[in-house]
Amino acid sequence: MLNKIEAFWRGLRHLSGDDAYERYLRHHAEHHQADTPLSKATFFKQWQDEKWNGIKRCC
């Protein structure tokens, strides 16, 4: 039962973007070891800027 709850929680965090920084750190460790990773605050600022800046409309 606990594994199902954990899997559900991981899926929910992934869909909502709550685990975005953790996924970024894993990717960074695997592919960009020579560079320093962004701080959590800087990462979320860039993530929000990319998501909300610019024209966002359907027409």
C-alpha positions, 0 to 999 in steps of 0.5 A, a space after each residue: 500500500 505504501 508503494 502505491 501512495 509513494 508512486 502516486 505522490 511522485 507522479 503528482 509532484 512531477 505533474 505539478 512541477 514541484 520536483 522540477 529543481 530535484 530533476 534539474 539537479 539530477 540532469 545537471 549532475 549527469 550532463 554538466 558536471 563542470 558547471 556549478 548548478 543554479 541555486 534553488 531561488 535562481 532556478 525557480 526565478 528562471 523557470 517562472 520567467 520562462 513560463 510567464 514572460 512574453 505573450 501568452 494568448 490563444 488569438 
